[in-house]
């Protein structure tokens, strides 16, 4: 279990470390906002190429070896980015693609492993692993702040982070269980991971995760802007709105598993989507910034469990977990790519605050799709023993 926590935490810390130096990378390469946005998109493209392949890779090599190889791949990509700040934009783009590719399969591998641990202990814990990722992002971001304050050149900061990730993660994931491998059940028929793309339940879970990822992504990317533009908040208060959202998300992920075990997956996820929906409505239509902050907290708490618990649902059958987690993650991550740009496009005409109404509509769809996460009859006994039947 400690190995999974470490993998998620280091994943978050590494990602935030890189993002914290984007302004300095921009300055080193002399990029305007448009080209910078396209450059950052390269990492997302790398992940979207990687994710559909991850099921077959994890199925063939197992979660531990995949996490080892792909964390090193991510670290190599970051090292290329670091050196590219001295060489030029094309090299940085190559590094970002490699890092994005490694991140996609590393993420699927650690989620498959997290589901195996969850099934092994017989209670919900996946959301806490994702909380560790959030804690890692805070650590990485604070490290970036310190490096900026000390005027440390991005090349040395990012090379150090790449070294730590490239050595630390392989050391930690040696403790992974042999999860998601083709020989996990030698008497079972071999399951093609690509078959998950034809399964109705898996695709519906993917759509549910997409809805909740859309909520999470638009909150992370646009709450600060919405508070400043929509409520006339200062830059500091705009940042506070974002921090409040992140704190609410992390709190929900840490304490949410107990609620899941007590009331069941479907009931809690449907209530979570509706909670986030109410929060969005308060943020968009609240009479004051203070009221909007209340909405932000509800939005963050409601969004917290959707993505990790959807991944758990996809992994209910260990023999098919690699392909299904890969499929659901691919669908869900599309929201992180499309959501912010959609809000920005609509916001050009309506203002960002009003554009967030789209998130409420998506959450309404997510509440309806929550029933797709109902535990399989063939899932671990804990689904029947510790989780009450869901409607």
Buried (B, 14 or more C-beta within 10 A) or exposed (E): BEBBBBBBBBBBBBBBBBBBBBEBBBEBBEBEEEEBEEBBBBBBBBBBEBBBBBBBBBBBBBBBBBBBBBBBBBBBBBBBBBBBBEEEBEBBBBBBBBBBBBBBBBBBBBBBBBBBBBBBEBBBBBBBBBBBBBBBBBBBBBBBEEBBEEEBBBBEBBBBBBEBBBEBBBEBBEBBBEBBBBEBEEEEEEBEBBBBBEBEBBBBBBBBBBBBBBBBBBBBBBBBBBBBBBBEBEEEBBBBBBBBBBBBBBBBBBBBBEBBBEBBBBBBBBBBBBBBBBBBBBBBBBEEBEBBBBBBBBBBBBBBBBBBBBBBBBBBBBBBBBBBBBBBBBBBBBBBBBBBEBBBEBBEEEBBBBBBBBBBEBBBBBBBBBBBBBBEEEBBEBBEEBBEEBE
